[in-house]
């Protein structure tokens, strides 16, 4: 049974659905991106008549085939999975759909959400592909990073969100402090920004690390995104406080992880970060730079556990 992953195409949603489908080890997967039309786009996951035609032509064709297993992530996918389930497809919805959980076979939600139920599986953080094999692939794909001086500091920059409303003036002095520390240590930086990173923050990053050895990936003009190589070769990782996905993937490695501006996190994001601190997996500010390099670190890897539970519950 090849699972289908169904999403709205947003990178974070695709990444979680694909990670779970891969971890099930059912011989592969097939992917579908939804193209919802009004009014389904606005009202999903509530069902309206004609919903099989409401998520785009590719989905309409899929409803004629009815796959055995579909994994969706995000609100649009939640509505599409309801249509498939009505016709016998087993469905796994990732992230809280904000309506009753009974409309799906299983739901997978982060601990920092409040959804609970007999068919609800919870995890700390988000689903992702990061394990030892993935990190080894990253090192092999970006083998030139081995020539950079150590310690190598991976710097993952996101952007302000409602749950972590930091500003350029907050992060700029921290970037300068980090650059000064890397210079003093004789190491290098492996940095990447995201689609949400304000241009002013990207410029501040480039200025701060202008004379520091390393790699900075700041837009599509820099070539292939070396993200897997950054995590694979990092001796320590520093993140901004705005992304559950970034923090989850950083904490899935075996190196110290620090969060900049953690005090700006609010609500669910603050709860998630506190859970990581309590597990000893997250440090504040630049404290990760002073962590004992010989300390044994237990990586945060929830995807394999969730996949095993899905297989047990659904008998796939």
LINTA-V998532 format. One record per residue. N is the residue number from 1. PSI is psi in whole degrees, -180 to 180 (NA if undefined). OMEGA is omega in whole degrees, 0 to 359 (* if undefined). NEAR is the number of other ideal C-beta (glycine too) atoms within 10 Angstrom. Layout:
N:PSI:OMEGA:NEAR, N:PSI:OMEGA:NEAR
This chain:
1:107:177:11, 2:122:179:13, 3:150:171:26, 4:135:171:23, 5:131:186:26, 6:120:182:31, 7:175:176:25, 8:4:179:20, 9:-8:177:13, 10:138:190:14, 11:-45:182:11, 12:-39:179:18, 13:-43:178:23, 14:-44:185:18, 15:-42:181:18, 16:-45:181:26, 17:-44:180:29, 18:-39:179:20, 19:-44:179:23, 20:-45:180:24, 21:-41:179:25, 22:-41:182:18, 23:-22:177:22, 24:-23:176:22, 25:54:180:10, 26:19:175:16, 27:12:179:8, 28:-168:180:9, 29:162:174:17, 30:145:188:13, 31:145:178:15, 32:130:175:21, 33:129:181:18, 34:150:174:22, 35:74:188:15, 36:145:177:21, 37:160:172:12, 38:144:2:8, 39:-1:182:11, 40:-36:180:23, 41:-35:183:16, 42:-34:191:9, 43:-13:178:14, 44:145:13:26, 45:12:173:23, 46:140:185:16, 47:141:173:15, 48:158:175:11, 49:141:179:7, 50:16:184:9, 51:-27:179:22, 52:-26:179:17, 53:-2:189:14, 54:-5:185:24, 55:18:177:27, 56:161:184:17, 57:-38:182:9, 58:-39:179:12, 59:-39:178:22, 60:-40:178:14, 61:-37:180:11, 62:-36:180:22, 63:-19:177:18, 64:-19:182:8, 65:-30:180:10, 66:84:180:13, 67:160:180:20, 68:-33:183:14, 69:132:177:22, 70:135:179:28, 71:121:181:29, 72:156:177:31, 73:128:180:29, 74:168:187:25, 75:-43:180:19, 76:-43:179:25, 77:-35:180:31, 78:-42:178:25, 79:-42:179:27, 80:-40:179:32, 81:-33:177:27, 82:-39:179:21, 83:-46:181:24, 84:-39:182:24, 85:-32:178:17, 86:-21:182:15, 87:16:171:12, 88:-6:178:9, 89:136:172:19, 90:135:188:22, 91:138:175:26, 92:114:180:29, 93:125:177:32, 94:131:183:30, 95:148:185:23, 96:120:181:17, 97:-6:177:24, 98:15:169:11, 99:179:187:15, 100:135:183:9, 101:-13:185:18, 102:-12:183:10, 103:-3:179:20, 104:157:178:25, 105:-47:178:19, 106:150:172:21, 107:144:178:24, 108:117:184:27, 109:153:177:20, 110:152:179:22, 111:-34:186:14, 112:-5:166:19, 113:165:185:16, 114:-1:182:8, 115:130:177:15, 116:155:179:10, 117:170:182:12, 118:-28:181:8, 119:21:182:14, 120:124:175:16, 121:133:180:17, 122:152:178:15, 123:159:174:18, 124:113:180:17, 125:-139:183:24, 126:159:176:25, 127:141:181:26, 128:166:184:26, 129:3:191:19, 130:115:171:22, 131:-174:184:16, 132:-38:179:13, 133:-42:180:9, 134:-42:179:18, 135:-38:177:22, 136:-40:176:12, 137:-42:179:15, 138:-41:178:22, 139:-40:180:15, 140:-40:182:11, 141:-27:181:14, 142:55:185:19, 143:-22:180:12, 144:-22:180:11, 145:-20:179:20, 146:-25:182:12, 147:-13:180:8, 148:143:182:16, 149:145:177:12, 150:161:3:14, 151:143:179:16, 152:125:181:24, 153:115:174:28, 154:133:181:26, 155:114:184:26, 156:110:185:25, 157:121:175:26, 158:-131:180:22, 159:160:182:17, 160:143:175:21, 161:174:178:17, 162:-31:182:9, 163:-3:176:19, 164:74:188:23, 165:64:177:14, 166:165:183:22, 167:167:180:13, 168:-44:183:15, 169:-20:176:9, 170:-44:189:16, 171:-25:186:25, 172:-49:179:17, 173:-29:178:11, 174:-36:176:18, 175:-40:179:23, 176:-41:178:14, 177:-42:180:15, 178:-43:179:25, 179:-42:180:20, 180:-40:181:12, 181:-41:179:14, 182:-40:176:23, 183:-45:182:14, 184:-35:180:9, 185:-14:183:14, 186:23:183:10, 187:-155:183:20, 188:166:181:21, 189:142:174:25, 190:98:190:26, 191:148:174:25, 192:147:174:23, 193:178:180:23, 194:178:177:19, 195:-25:184:10, 196:-5:184:14, 197:122:177:20, 198:145:181:15, 199:-37:180:11, 200:-34:178:13, 201:-41:176:24, 202:-44:179:19, 203:-40:178:13, 204:-38:177:20, 205:-47:182:24, 206:-39:178:14, 207:-46:185:12, 208:-35:186:24, 209:21:184:22, 210:-37:183:9, 211:20:179:7, 212:130:178:17, 213:146:176:15, 214:-161:182:19, 215:132:175:22, 216:117:177:20, 217:111:188:18, 218:-9:175:18, 219:177:182:11, 220:-16:180:9, 221:-5:182:6, 222:9:182:13, 223:-164:183:8, 224:139:179:11, 225:120:184:12, 226:24:188:22, 227:-47:180:18, 228:-36:177:21, 229:-37:178:26, 230:-48:180:26, 231:-36:182:23, 232:-36:184:26, 233:-4:185:24, 234:141:169:27, 235:-21:173:19, 236:157:186:24, 237:137:176:25, 238:132:182:27, 239:155:165:25, 240:166:194:30, 241:18:196:28, 242:-6:187:25, 243:118:174:23, 244:-40:181:19, 245:-48:181:18, 246:-47:181:24, 247:-40:179:29, 248:-44:183:24, 249:-37:175:26, 250:-43:182:32, 251:-9:175:27, 252:-7:175:24, 253:-176:180:24, 254:27:180:13, 255:162:179:23, 256:144:180:24, 257:131:176:27, 258:152:179:22, 259:128:174:28, 260:141:175:23, 261:34:179:20, 262:-27:180:23, 263:-13:178:15, 264:-13:181:21, 265:143:182:23, 266:161:170:14, 267:-128:186:11, 268:-36:180:15, 269:-40:178:21, 270:-40:179:17, 271:-43:179:15, 272:-48:182:24, 273:-37:178:22, 274:-37:177:14, 275:-39:177:17, 276:-39:178:21, 277:-42:182:14, 278:-29:176:9, 279:-2:182:12, 280:20:185:10, 281:-7:182:20, 282:134:178:25, 283:158:182:20, 284:145:175:15, 285:-133:182:16, 286:17:182:16, 287:-25:179:14, 288:-24:181:21, 289:-20:182:21, 290:5:181:11, 291:148:179:16, 292:117:182:8, 293:-16:179:10, 294:-6:182:5, 295:133:177:10, 296:126:182:6, 297:128:176:15, 298:115:183:10, 299:152:175:16, 300:106:182:23, 301:96:184:17, 302:-19:189:22, 303:-43:180:24, 304:-42:179:11, 305:-45:180:12, 306:-41:179:21, 307:-41:179:21, 308:-39:179:12, 309:-39:177:14, 310:-45:180:23, 311:-41:179:14, 312:-46:184:9, 313:-38:185:15, 314:-10:180:16, 315:38:181:6, 316:NA:*:14
